[in-house]
């Protein structure tokens, strides 16, 4: 998934005349992106290629990719360029990754890590020029001031050195990238040896030459010699510039190698993002939709989705005076999994509850209300460790463990039964579904799985609901599905019995009468035994997608729930 403004794309003819271009490409000087030799080579059928173009000096190099339009059908392209390419298959598609020139995505990445204005300005110049000293000169500030700003920024980003800071900010500016093998990429693109590529990756990730030598079992003199060779091959003058180039190459590699544009594009500015760090390492992704004056409400995602809050629910909450906040649980979306906790061998919910407390503290929030569209076990874990931090709670269609639910109909019912019998299938299915997540496929899957539930069938025909659901599940396409695997294994293995918990008189459990996955009465029976003093509501005309299709009912339930 890429930020649209990070895509510089155009369709050109063999003479370099631009036939269609994205706004980002139009902002570039064509003569500094288009290479006549490469255009001729590609037009003559010699295949696709990734090359470098020098823009006003070595510090301003841009990576570019060229291919015949007929061979670029799978590239991620803006709509206008894609349409023009489809109509002119013998013309040439050009992609460029000039992250140093595209300021808004980089600024958004800085904001996500909570960098101040000065830290952001210094970081952007350091990314563009490759060093703090040159950044200070460009900004007209002292080196001491710039160095202090960068030191504070590295603390916030949890980057040990400037190259790691550059790499993380540039990578986030492009969006959410699948995991990749960068050693192979560097060998393919620049002809680096395996050892040189390994050194380059570690240096770009913030290691010193001594640490890199120790990690690879080499002498420091060897690392120094090979690193100098790498700098020459990649035409960079610093580790920070090397980090930027690796991040750009990784993004461009995935732009061109993805299948049919299925990874998708992040709408510019659509999703607020803030990064909170765990003390022991790892990041937690948070979306705070505001307004700051609203009553904070934590919107909890299901085990299939991520922190993206559907627009209908978000509007309904904000109209009622709430401030929606959402968190990716460990292994979901942009939140890192917790090192050492292996899928199926731990309870995933207490760790997620610990993350939530860190986020509340970071946002300086003593208490929050909760709306959970799934993830009920996480809310229970949060209640156990910090009941005083929770206000009113609404659980919408909370899932019981598989052993407590007898329904086995529909696609999801079949999956649930298969997972219960063989939990090893969960990881296999998660990896498979990640390769299938186009908008059209998600739409068809939603329609099929909601058959038999009139309110859900209507919801599955609503373009906004389908689009929001797609946005919430598409991080599967990046290979980030450890959280899903953890929680589904827990559902499959957890028994029927769970000890009751106290202090839930301010909780409302909303169960849809037309839930396509569970029998409503079984859901109510299971959760009544756990939440002994909670309130329960059977929503007669509600379905599985209740939180998306009937958001105002959910908000009304939250407003009318007894205060704790």
C-alpha positions in Angstrom: 0.0 0.0 0.0 1.5 3.3 -1.1 0.8 6.9 -0.4 -0.6 8.2 -3.7 1.6 11.4 -3.6 4.7 9.2 -3.5 3.9 7.8 -6.9 5.5 9.7 -9.8 4.2 7.9 -12.9 3.8 8.8 -16.6 3.1 7.3 -20.0 5.6 8.6 -22.6 6.5 7.8 -26.2 10.0 6.7 -27.3 11.0 10.4 -27.9 10.0 11.2 -24.3 6.9 13.1 -25.0 4.5 12.8 -22.0 1.1 11.4 -22.9 -0.3 11.1 -19.3 1.2 11.9 -15.9 0.4 11.9 -12.2 0.6 15.1 -10.3 3.9 14.0 -8.7 5.5 13.3 -12.0 4.3 16.6 -13.5 6.1 18.4 -10.6 9.5 16.9 -11.8 11.6 18.2 -14.7 11.1 15.6 -17.4 14.7 15.9 -18.8 16.0 14.9 -15.3 13.9 11.8 -15.2 13.6 10.5 -18.8 16.7 8.9 -20.3 16.7 8.8 -24.2 18.9 5.7 -24.3 16.6 3.7 -21.9 13.5 4.8 -23.7 14.9 3.6 -27.0 16.1 0.3 -25.4 12.7 -0.4 -23.9 10.8 0.7 -27.0 12.9 -1.8 -29.0 11.8 -4.7 -26.8 14.9 -5.1 -24.6 12.8 -5.4 -21.4 12.1 -3.4 -18.3 14.9 -1.7 -16.3 15.5 0.3 -13.2 18.1 3.1 -13.6 19.3 6.2 -11.9 18.9 9.7 -13.1 21.0 12.6 -11.6 19.0 15.6 -10.7 21.2 18.6 -10.2 24.0 16.7 -8.6 24.7 13.4 -6.8 22.6 14.4 -3.7 19.5 14.6 -5.9 19.5 11.2 -7.6 16.1 9.7 -8.5 15.5 6.0 -9.2 13.4 5.4 -12.3 11.8 2.3 -13.8 10.9 1.9 -17.5 8.8 -0.7 -19.3 6.5 -1.0 -22.3 2.9 -0.4 -21.2 2.0 -3.9 -22.3 4.5 -5.3 -19.8 3.5 -3.0 -17.0 0.0 -4.2 -16.5 0.8 -5.3 -13.0 2.4 -2.1 -11.9 0.8 0.2 -9.3 -0.3 3.2 -11.3 -2.6 6.2 -10.7 -5.9 5.8 -12.5 -5.3 8.2 -15.4 -1.9 6.7 -16.2 -3.2 3.2 -16.0 -6.1 4.0 -18.4 -3.7 5.7 -20.9 -1.3 2.7 -20.7 -4.1 0.3 -21.3 -5.1 2.3 -24.4 -1.6 2.5 -25.7 0.2 -0.7 -25.0 3.2 0.1 -27.2 4.1 3.3 -25.3 6.4 3.4 -22.3 5.5 3.6 -18.6 7.9 5.4 -16.4 7.9 5.4 -12.6 10.1 7.5 -10.4 10.7 7.5 -6.6 12.0 11.0 -5.7 11.1 10.9 -2.1 13.4 13.8 -1.3 11.3 16.0 -3.6 7.9 14.9 -2.3 7.6 16.7 1.0 4.0 16.0 2.1 4.4 12.2 2.5 7.7 12.8 4.4 6.1 15.4 6.6 3.2 13.0 7.4 5.8 10.3 8.4 7.5 12.8 10.7 4.1 13.7 12.3 3.4 10.0 12.8 6.5 9.8 15.0 5.6 13.0 16.8 8.5 15.1 15.6 8.5 18.8 16.3 8.6 21.5 13.6 12.3 22.0 13.9 13.0 18.3 14.0 10.9 17.8 10.9 12.7 20.5 9.0 16.1 19.2 9.9 15.1 15.6 9.1 13.7 16.5 5.7 16.9 18.4 4.8 19.1 15.6 6.1 17.1 13.1 4.0 17.6 15.3 0.9 21.2 16.2 1.4 22.5 13.1 3.2 23.8 14.7 6.4 23.1 16.9 9.4 25.8 19.4 8.7 24.6 20.1 5.1 21.0 20.2 6.4 22.1 22.9 8.9 23.7 24.9 6.1 20.6 24.7 3.9 18.3 25.8 6.8 20.6 28.6 8.0 20.9 27.3 11.5 23.9 26.2 13.6 25.2 22.7 13.4 24.8 22.4 17.1 21.1 23.2 16.9 20.6 20.8 14.0 22.5 18.0 15.7 20.4 18.4 18.9 17.2 18.4 16.9 18.3 15.2 15.2 19.3 13.6 18.5 15.8 14.2 19.9 14.2 13.0 16.6 16.2 9.7 16.8 14.9 9.2 20.3 11.3 9.6 19.1 11.8 7.3 16.1 13.8 4.8 18.1 16.6 5.0 15.6 20.1 4.4 16.9 21.7 6.6 14.2 20.8 9.0 11.4 20.7 6.3 8.7 18.1 4.4 10.6 16.1 7.5 11.0 16.3 8.3 7.3 15.3 4.8 6.3 12.3 4.6 8.6 10.9 8.0 7.6 11.4 7.4 3.9 9.9 3.9 4.1 6.8 5.2 6.0 6.5 8.1 3.5 5.9 5.5 0.8 3.3 3.6 2.8 3.0 0.0 4.0 5.5 -2.2 2.2 5.6 -6.0 2.2 8.6 -7.7 3.7 11.4 -8.0 1.2 14.8 -9.5 0.8 16.9 -6.3 0.3 20.2 -8.2 -0.1 18.9 -9.7 -3.3 17.4 -6.4 -4.4 20.8 -4.6 -4.1 22.5 -7.3 -6.0 20.0 -7.2 -8.8 19.8 -3.4 -9.1 23.5 -2.4 -8.6 25.5 -5.6 -8.9 26.6 -5.6 -5.3 28.1 -8.8 -4.0 26.2 -10.7 -1.3 28.6 -9.5 1.3 28.5 -5.9 0.1 24.7 -6.0 0.1 24.6 -7.4 3.6 26.9 -4.7 4.9 24.8 -2.0 3.1 21.6 -3.2 4.7 23.0 -3.2 8.2 24.6 0.2 7.9 21.4 1.6 6.5 19.6 0.1 9.5 21.7 2.2 11.9 24.6 -0.1 12.8 28.1 1.2 13.1 30.9 -0.4 11.1 32.1 -2.2 14.2 28.7 -3.6 14.9 28.3 -4.6 11.3 31.6 -6.4 11.3 30.7 -8.3 14.5 27.3 -9.2 13.1 28.7 -10.6 9.9 31.9 -12.1 11.4 34.2 -9.8 9.4 37.0 -7.5 10.3 36.2 -3.9 10.6 38.8 -3.0 7.9 37.0 -5.4 5.5 33.7 -3.6 6.3 35.3 -0.2 5.7 36.8 -1.3 2.4 33.5 -2.9 1.2 31.4 0.0 2.3 33.6 2.4 0.3 33.0 0.2 -2.7 29.2 0.3 -2.0 29.2 4.1 -1.8 31.0 4.2 -5.2 28.6 1.8 -6.8 25.5 3.5 -5.5 27.0 7.0 -5.9 26.3 8.1 -2.3 28.5 10.0 0.1 27.0 9.0 3.5 25.2 6.2 5.3 22.1 8.4 5.5 22.1 8.8 1.7 22.6 5.0 1.4 19.6 4.4 3.7 17.4 6.7 1.6 18.4 5.0 -1.6 17.7 1.5 -0.2 14.3 2.6 1.0 13.5 4.1 -2.4 14.7 1.0 -4.2 12.6 -1.2 -2.0 9.5 0.9 -2.8 10.1 1.0 -6.5 10.8 -2.7 -6.6 7.4 -3.4 -5.1 5.7 -0.9 -7.3 6.8 -2.7 -10.3 6.6 -6.3 -9.0 3.2 -6.2 -7.4 0.4 -8.0 -9.1 -2.3 -6.0 -10.9 -2.1 -3.1 -8.5 -3.6 -5.3 -5.8 -1.6 -3.9 -3.0 -3.6 -0.7 -3.3 -3.0 2.9 -2.7 -3.4 4.8 0.6 -5.6 7.8 0.1 -3.5 10.9 1.0 -4.4 12.2 4.4 -7.3 9.8 4.9 -5.9 8.0 7.9 -4.2 9.8 10.8 -1.3 7.9 12.2 0.8 8.2 15.3 3.5 5.8 16.5 3.9 4.9 20.2 6.9 2.9 21.2 7.0 0.0 23.7 9.8 0.4 26.3 11.3 -3.0 25.3 11.2 -2.2 21.6 8.5 -2.3 18.9 6.0 0.2 17.6 2.3 0.6 18.2 0.2 2.3 15.5 -2.6 4.6 16.6 -5.2 6.7 14.8 -6.6 9.6 16.7 -9.5 11.0 14.6 -10.3 13.9 17.0 -11.6 16.4 17.9 -9.3 16.9 20.9 -12.3 18.3 22.8 -14.4 15.2 22.3 -14.9 12.4 24.9 -12.3 9.8 24.0 -13.6 6.4 22.9 -11.4 3.5 21.9 -12.8 1.7 18.8 -11.5 -1.9 18.9 -11.0 -3.8 15.6 -12.0 -7.4 14.9 -9.5 -10.3 14.4 -9.8 -10.0 10.6 -9.4 -6.2 10.3 -7.1 -3.4 11.4 -7.4 -0.1 13.2 -9.2 1.6 10.3 -12.5 3.0 11.7 -15.4 2.9 9.2 -16.5 6.4 8.1 -20.1 5.9 9.1 -19.2 4.9 12.7 -16.6 7.6 12.9 -19.1 10.3 11.8 -21.7 9.0 14.2 -19.3 9.0 17.2 -18.0 12.5 16.4 -21.5 13.9 15.9 -22.4 12.6 19.4 -19.4 14.5 20.9 -16.9 11.6 20.9 -13.2 11.5 19.9 -12.6 8.1 18.2 -9.2 6.5 18.8 -8.1 3.2 17.4 -5.0 1.0 18.0 -3.6 -1.9 15.9 -3.1 -4.8 18.3 0.2 -6.7 18.1 0.8 -8.2 14.7 -2.0 -6.2 13.1 -1.7 -3.4 10.6 1.4 -1.3 11.5 1.9 -2.5 15.0 4.8 -4.8 15.5 4.3 -8.3 17.0 5.9 -8.8 20.4 9.3 -10.5 20.1 9.4 -13.9 21.7 5.6 -14.5 21.8 5.0 -17.4 19.3 1.6 -17.9 17.7 -0.4 -20.5 19.5 1.9 -20.6 22.5 0.6 -17.5 24.4 -2.6 -15.6 25.2 -2.5 -12.7 22.7 -4.8 -10.4 24.6 -2.9 -9.3 27.8 0.0 -8.1 25.6 -2.5 -6.1 23.6 -3.9 -4.7 26.8 -0.5 -3.6 27.9 -0.1 -1.8 24.5 -3.4 0.0 25.1 -2.2 1.3 28.5 1.0 2.7 26.9 -1.2 4.5 24.3 -3.5 6.0 26.9 -0.5 7.2 28.8 1.1 8.7 25.7 -2.2 10.5 24.9 -2.5 11.6 28.5 -5.9 10.0 28.8 -7.0 8.6 32.2 -10.2 6.9 31.0 -11.8 6.0 27.7 -15.1 4.6 26.6 -15.0 1.6 24.4 -16.8 0.4 21.2 -15.6 -3.1 20.2 -16.6 -4.4 16.8 -14.9 -7.7 17.7 -11.9 -8.0 19.9 -14.0 -8.7 23.0 -11.3 -10.9 24.6 -8.9 -7.9 24.4 -11.4 -5.7 26.2 -11.8 -8.3 28.9 -8.0 -8.4 29.3 -7.9 -4.6 29.5 -10.7 -4.7 32.2 -8.6 -7.2 34.2 -5.5 -5.1 34.4 -6.9 -1.6 34.3 -10.6 -1.5 35.1 -10.3 2.1 36.4 -9.2 3.2 32.9 -12.5 2.1 31.2 -15.7 4.1 31.2 -18.8 2.8 29.3 -18.2 -0.3 27.1 -20.2 -1.6 24.1 -19.4 -5.0 22.6 -20.9 -5.5 19.2 -21.3 -9.1 18.1 -18.5 -10.4 20.4 -17.1 -13.7 19.2 -17.2 -16.7 21.5 -14.5 -19.4 21.2 -15.2 -22.0 18.5 -16.1 -24.6 21.1 -19.0 -22.4 22.3 -20.5 -21.8 18.9 -22.2 -24.6 17.0 -23.0 -22.7 13.7 -21.2 -24.2 10.7 -22.8 -22.5 7.7 -21.5 -20.1 5.1 -17.9 -19.5 4.1 -16.8 -18.2 7.5 -18.6 -21.0 9.3 -16.7 -23.6 7.2 -13.4 -21.8 7.9 -14.2 -21.7 11.6 -14.8 -25.4 11.7 -11.7 -26.2 9.7 -9.6 -24.0 12.0 -11.0 -25.6 15.1 -10.1 -29.1 13.8 -6.7 -28.1 12.5 -5.3 -24.8 13.8 -2.2 -25.2 11.5 -4.5 -24.2 8.6 -4.9 -20.7 10.0 -1.4 -19.5 8.9 -1.8 -21.2 5.5 -5.1 -19.5 4.9 -3.8 -16.1 6.1 -0.9 -16.2 3.6 -3.2 -17.3 0.8 -5.8 -14.6 1.4 -3.1 -12.0 1.4 -2.4 -12.7 -2.3 -6.1 -12.4 -3.2 -7.1 -9.1 -1.6 -8.3 -7.0 -4.5 -11.3 -4.7 -4.0 -13.4 -6.8 -6.4 -12.6 -10.0 -4.6 -13.3 -8.6 -1.2 -16.6 -7.3 -2.5 -17.5 -10.7 -3.8 -16.4 -12.4 -0.6 -18.5 -10.1 1.5 -21.6 -10.7 -0.6 -21.2 -14.5 -0.4 -20.5 -14.6 3.3 -23.5 -12.4 4.2 -26.1 -14.4 2.3 -29.1 -15.3 4.4 -28.9 -12.1 6.5 -31.1 -9.3 4.9 -29.4 -6.4 6.8 -26.0 -7.7 5.9 -26.9 -8.4 2.3 -28.0 -4.7 2.0 -24.7 -3.6 3.7 -22.6 -5.6 1.3 -24.2 -3.6 -1.6 -23.3 -0.3 0.0 -20.1 1.1 -1.8 -18.9 3.0 1.3 -19.2 0.0 3.6 -17.4 -2.3 1.1 -14.7 0.3 0.6 -14.2 0.8 4.4 -14.1 -3.0 5.0 -11.5 -3.4 2.2 -9.3 -0.7 3.7 -9.5 -2.4 7.1 -8.5 -5.9 5.7 -5.9 -5.0 3.1 -2.9 -5.0 5.3 -3.1 -8.8 4.8 -1.6 -8.0 1.3 1.6 -6.9 3.0 2.1 -10.2 4.8 1.4 -8.7 8.2 -1.0 -11.2 9.6 0.7 -12.5 12.7 -2.0 -10.9 14.9 -4.8 -12.6 13.0 -3.0 -16.0 13.3 -2.5 -15.5 17.0 -6.1 -14.7 17.8 -7.6 -17.3 15.5 -5.5 -20.0 17.1 -6.8 -18.8 20.4 -10.4 -19.0 19.2 -9.8 -22.5 18.0 -8.1 -23.8 21.1 -9.8 -21.9 23.9 -12.4 -24.0 25.7 -15.9 -23.1 26.6 -15.2 -22.2 30.2 -13.9 -18.8 31.1 -14.1 -17.4 34.7 -16.6 -14.5 35.2 -15.2 -11.0 35.7 -16.6 -8.3 38.0 -17.3 -4.6 37.4 -19.1 -4.8 34.0 -22.4 -3.2 35.0 -21.5 -0.3 32.6 -21.1 -2.7 29.7 -23.6 -3.3 26.9 -23.4 -6.4 24.7 -25.2 -5.9 21.4 -25.9 -9.2 19.6 -27.5 -9.2 16.1 -30.4 -11.5 15.4 -29.1 -12.1 11.9 -25.4 -12.8 12.7 -24.1 -15.0 9.8 -21.3 -16.5 11.8 -22.7 -17.4 15.3 -26.1 -18.4 16.7 -27.2 -15.3 18.7 -28.5 -17.2 21.7 -25.2 -19.1 21.9 -23.3 -15.8 21.9 -25.6 -14.4 24.6 -25.3 -17.5 26.8 -21.5 -17.6 26.6 -21.0 -13.9 27.4 -23.7 -13.8 30.2 -21.6 -16.4 32.0 -18.5 -14.2 31.7 -20.0 -10.7 32.0 -22.4 -11.5 34.8 -23.7 -8.0 35.5 -23.5 -6.6 32.0 -26.5 -5.4 29.9 -27.5 -7.4 26.8 -29.5 -6.3 23.8 -30.7 -8.5 20.9 -30.9 -6.3 17.8 -33.7 -7.9 15.9 -33.0 -6.2 12.5 -29.2 -6.2 12.9 -26.6 -8.4 11.2 -22.9 -9.3 11.3 -21.9 -5.9 10.0 -24.0 -4.1 12.6 -21.2 -1.6 13.6 -20.9 -0.6 9.9 -24.5 -0.7 8.8 -26.2 0.7 12.0 -23.5 3.0 13.6 -26.1 5.3 15.1 -27.7 2.4 17.0 -24.2 1.5 18.4 -23.6 5.1 19.5 -27.0 5.3 21.0 -26.2 2.2 23.0 -23.0 3.7 24.2 -24.8 6.9 25.3 -27.5 5.0 27.1 -25.3 2.5 28.9 -25.1 2.8 32.6 -22.1 4.8 33.8 -19.5 2.7 35.8 
